[in-house]
Amino acid sequence: MERPIDVLTGAKGKRVLIQLKRGTEISGILHAMDLHLNMWLEDAEQIEEDKKTKLGTILVRGDNILFVSPEKTE
C-alpha cells in the first residue's frame, strides 16, 4: 500500500498544484521535497482566478501548505 509521501515522491519531475492555508494556489514542477513537506518547485506560477503570475524557482514551506495535488496521469 502506498503512503501519501510515496505518491508525492512519485510526482517528482511532474506538475503539482499546491493550495496554501491563506487560499493562494501555486502550480509548478516538483523538483524536491523533504519530510516536512517543504517543496522546491521549478517553473512555478501563482494562480488567481483568470490570472497567472510567473514565479520561477521557489521553495514553499511545508507548514503553509493546506494540500498538494499531483497531476493526473492517464
C-alpha positions, -999 to +999 in steps of 0.1 A: +000+000+000+013+034-009+016+061+017+008+098+008+046+106+009+052+079-017+026+094-040+044+128-038+078+112-042+064+096-074+053+131-086+089+144-087+095+159-121+058+164-127+035+194-122+017+197-089-009+221-076-004+234-041-031+253-021-017+274+008-035+280+041-043+316+031-060+304-001-032+310-026-028+284-053+006+276-068+014+253-097+049+241-106+071+212-114+081+193-082+119+192-081+125+181-045+108+178-011+116+167+025+096+151+053+083+185+065+067+188+030+089+218+022+087+218-016+111+230-043+092+239-074+106+249-108+086+269-134+062+279-107+032+302-111+006+317-088-029+312-100-056+338-092-089+334-110-080+340-146-046+354-139-013+335-137+019+352-123+052+335-131+073+329-100+101+308-115+120+286-090+106+288-054+107+270-021+073+265-004+075+259+033+056+228+043+037+243+073+020+268+049+005+240+027-031+230+030-030+204+003-009+192-027-024+175-058-001+157-083-011+160-119-034+133-133-018+105-153-040+089-179 
